[in-house]
Amino acid sequence: MKKVRKAVIPAAGLGTRVLPATKVMPKEMLPIVDKPAIQYIVEEAAASGIEDILIITNRGKGLLEDHFDRAPELERRLSGDPNKAAVLEQVVGISKLANIFYVRQKETKGLGHAIRCAKEFVGDEPFAVLYGDDVILGEDPACGQLIRAYEQFGNGVVGVKEVTREAIQKYSSLQVKPIRDNYFLCTDMIEKPKPGEEMSLYSILGRCVLPPEIFDILDQTPPGAGGEIQLTDAMKTLARRDGMTAVDFTGTRYDMGNKLGILQASVEVALNHPEIGTEFRAYLKELCKTL
Ligand code: UTP
C-alpha cells in the first residue's frame, strides 16, 4: 500500500458568508488570534507526516502564497532585535513547514471541481484533503487519524462528527455502520439533505483521504447541490462501490466559513494562549457579569 505523503487544501471558495471581510481578504487568511486559519491547517498536515501540499487558490489569493514564502525584509528587521528572536523563529518556520505548491481553480465551480485541479499533483498516490476553512485543533492531528485509518482498512476515509438535525442540512449526511471504536463503514452519503433525507446525523467535516481513482469519478460527476460539482457526490460513488471508512475524529473543529465559527475559534484559542490567555480569561469573566 502506498503511503499518504501528499495533501490538497482547497482554498478557492468565494467566502460569501463572511462578506464584507472576505471581499479582498481570503477567508483562509482570517486570523485566529495571531495565526491565519490556513497556517493551523498546514501545521496539522505537517504534523500528520505530509510532505507535499497543494493549495488550490484563485484570483486574489496571492496573500496565501506570500504567507508561506520567506520575508527577507521583515526577517532582517527582526534579526536586528534580540527581543524578537522568538518571533523571528516563528516567521522563518512558516516557510519550512512543508513543500507547498499552488494551482489556480479558474472558475468557482465547487469543491469537487477544485479537487479535480489536483490530478497532476497527486498522480497515482492516495492523498489527504483538508478543507481550507475547517480548522481542527487537538492533541492528535485529525489528518493523521484519518491516515492511520487508511493504513488499517485500505479504502477512502472521511472525517466525521455527529451534528444537529438543523445543521446537517448545510453539510452532508452519511449511511454508517459501526466497525469498532471510532471507526464506521460508510456505504452511502448525500450532500445537503433536505428534511427527511438524512441517512444519519454523521456528517463529513473538513477532512478526507482519497484514492487517486476519485479523479475518474469526478470526471463523471455532474453538477449537484447549488449547481456545483460536489466532492460529496464523487465520494458517494466511491462509498457505494468500495465502501469508505468514516472516522469520528478527536479534536475541536471550527468552521472559519461563517461568522460564529470564526468568533468561537478566536475566543477558545485566546483562552489558552500562552501570551494573553490569563488576561483574556479575566476580561471575559468581567464581561460575562454584564451580559
Ligand atoms: P465552501 O462552500 O464552504 O466555500 O467550500 P465557499 O464557496 O467559500 O463558501 P460561501 O461562499 O461562504 O458559501 C468548502 C471548501 O472548498 C473550497 C473553499 O475554499 C472551502 O475551503 N472551495 C469551494 C473551492 O476551493 N472551490 C470552490 O469552487 C468551492
Residues whose N, C-alpha, C, O or C-beta is under 5 A from the ligand:
A	BS01	UTP	P10 A11 A12 G13 L14 G15 T16 R17 V18 I56 E107 T108 K109 G110 L111 A114 Y131 G132 D133 G257
